[in-house]
């Protein structure tokens, strides 16, 4: 298959490495420096060069903020049969975009990132395929993700964004609050250092990614849950309520089992 990858960032490079030995792959990236380590793939610098390549599938790996803009830039140069695909973390505006452009599409979300995941061993990682996607697109990505031994889940656009608000919104917001209260520690404990590593990894991500995850319309409700739990815990601590603390610890241990 002839596959065009948009963007040569971390995930764009990952998909290029993954696909370039079994498919004819081209990478479109406006910054040539970002393609220094791209090999076994055609390097494109301008959208006009896409027409000669004539891809059958486009995998959009640009930052979330520019996903739709990148699609709009390349669509005039794509064959009518070319399938559009994205790996965006939030799908809020993409469903309407795909409806309006009237092209075959497949939307997926690898639930791992290059910051924390071991891209060489993804057996314990998850990925989501949007159920409204076209059949051929879903078959391609189910096969691809299956070869990586990922756990594959199929959700609707709406279900996906609810899951992301919970599984990403809560840890993102909690980690940011931890970082916001940070003070220098001469002798940090093991737990503190582990939290610090997570915070540094999260804050190395693209600002637009962090913003869009938190601006997901479903995220504020999850953050309210954090505030409610903090209030509950604070009251137990202020009252030095030993019985209440034991009950609280028992409750949260049951939740994480």
MOGIHU-V499670 format. One record per residue. N is the residue number from 1. RES is the residue in three letters. SS is DSSP state (H for helix, E for strand, - for the rest). Layout:
N & RES & SS
N & RES & SS
This chain:
1 & UNK & -
2 & UNK & E
3 & UNK & E
4 & UNK & E
5 & UNK & E
6 & UNK & E
7 & UNK & -
8 & UNK & -
9 & UNK & -
10 & UNK & H
11 & UNK & H
12 & UNK & H
13 & UNK & H
14 & UNK & H
15 & UNK & H
16 & UNK & H
17 & UNK & H
18 & UNK & H
19 & UNK & H
20 & UNK & -
21 & UNK & -
22 & UNK & -
23 & UNK & -
24 & UNK & E
25 & UNK & E
26 & UNK & E
27 & UNK & E
28 & UNK & E
29 & UNK & -
30 & UNK & -
31 & UNK & -
32 & UNK & H
33 & UNK & H
34 & UNK & H
35 & UNK & H
36 & UNK & -
37 & UNK & -
38 & UNK & -
39 & UNK & -
40 & UNK & -
41 & UNK & -
42 & UNK & E
43 & UNK & E
44 & UNK & E
45 & UNK & -
46 & UNK & -
47 & UNK & H
48 & UNK & H
49 & UNK & H
50 & UNK & H
51 & UNK & H
52 & UNK & H
53 & UNK & H
54 & UNK & -
55 & UNK & -
56 & UNK & -
57 & UNK & E
58 & UNK & E
59 & UNK & E
60 & UNK & E
61 & UNK & -
62 & UNK & -
63 & UNK & -
64 & UNK & H
65 & UNK & H
66 & UNK & H
67 & UNK & H
68 & UNK & H
69 & UNK & H
70 & UNK & H
71 & UNK & H
72 & UNK & H
73 & UNK & H
74 & UNK & H
75 & UNK & H
76 & UNK & -
77 & UNK & -
78 & UNK & -
79 & UNK & -
80 & UNK & -
81 & UNK & -
82 & UNK & -
83 & UNK & E
84 & UNK & E
85 & UNK & E
86 & UNK & E
87 & UNK & -
88 & UNK & -
89 & UNK & -
90 & UNK & -
91 & UNK & -
92 & UNK & -
93 & UNK & -
94 & UNK & H
95 & UNK & H
96 & UNK & H
97 & UNK & H
98 & UNK & H
99 & UNK & H
100 & UNK & H
101 & UNK & H
102 & UNK & -
103 & UNK & -
104 & UNK & -
105 & UNK & E
106 & UNK & E
107 & UNK & E
108 & UNK & E
109 & UNK & E
110 & UNK & E
111 & UNK & -
112 & UNK & -
113 & UNK & -
114 & UNK & -
115 & UNK & -
116 & UNK & -
117 & UNK & -
118 & UNK & -
119 & UNK & -
120 & UNK & -
121 & UNK & -
122 & UNK & -
123 & UNK & -
124 & UNK & -
125 & UNK & -
126 & UNK & E
127 & UNK & E
128 & UNK & E
129 & UNK & E
130 & UNK & E
131 & UNK & -
132 & UNK & -
133 & UNK & -
134 & UNK & -
135 & UNK & H
136 & UNK & H
137 & UNK & H
138 & UNK & H
139 & UNK & H
140 & UNK & H
141 & UNK & H
142 & UNK & H
143 & UNK & H
144 & UNK & H
145 & UNK & H
146 & UNK & H
147 & UNK & H
148 & UNK & -
149 & UNK & -
150 & UNK & -
151 & UNK & E
152 & UNK & E
153 & UNK & E
154 & UNK & E
155 & UNK & E
156 & UNK & -
157 & UNK & H
158 & UNK & H
159 & UNK & H
160 & UNK & H
161 & UNK & H
162 & UNK & H
163 & UNK & H
164 & UNK & H
165 & UNK & H
166 & UNK & H
167 & UNK & H
168 & UNK & H
169 & UNK & H
170 & UNK & H
171 & UNK & H
172 & UNK & H
173 & UNK & H
174 & UNK & H
175 & UNK & H
176 & UNK & H
177 & UNK & H
178 & UNK & H
179 & UNK & H
180 & UNK & H
181 & UNK & -
182 & UNK & -
183 & UNK & -
184 & UNK & -
185 & UNK & -
186 & UNK & -
187 & UNK & -
188 & UNK & -
189 & UNK & -
190 & UNK & H
191 & UNK & H
192 & UNK & H
193 & UNK & H
194 & UNK & H
195 & UNK & H
196 & UNK & H
197 & UNK & H
198 & UNK & H
199 & UNK & H
200 & UNK & H
201 & UNK & H
202 & UNK & H
203 & UNK & H
204 & UNK & -
205 & UNK & -
206 & UNK & -
207 & UNK & H
208 & UNK & H
209 & UNK & H
210 & UNK & H
211 & UNK & H
212 & UNK & H
213 & UNK & H
214 & UNK & H
215 & UNK & H
216 & UNK & -
217 & UNK & -
218 & UNK & -
219 & UNK & H
220 & UNK & H
221 & UNK & H
222 & UNK & H
223 & UNK & H
224 & UNK & H
225 & UNK & H
226 & UNK & H
227 & UNK & H
228 & UNK & H
229 & UNK & H
230 & UNK & H
231 & UNK & H
232 & UNK & H
233 & UNK & H
234 & UNK & H
235 & UNK & H
236 & UNK & H
237 & UNK & H
238 & UNK & H
239 & UNK & H
240 & UNK & -
241 & UNK & -
242 & UNK & H
243 & UNK & H
244 & UNK & H
245 & UNK & H
246 & UNK & H
247 & UNK & H
248 & UNK & H
249 & UNK & H
250 & UNK & H
251 & UNK & H
252 & UNK & H
253 & UNK & H
254 & UNK & H
255 & UNK & H
256 & UNK & H
257 & UNK & -
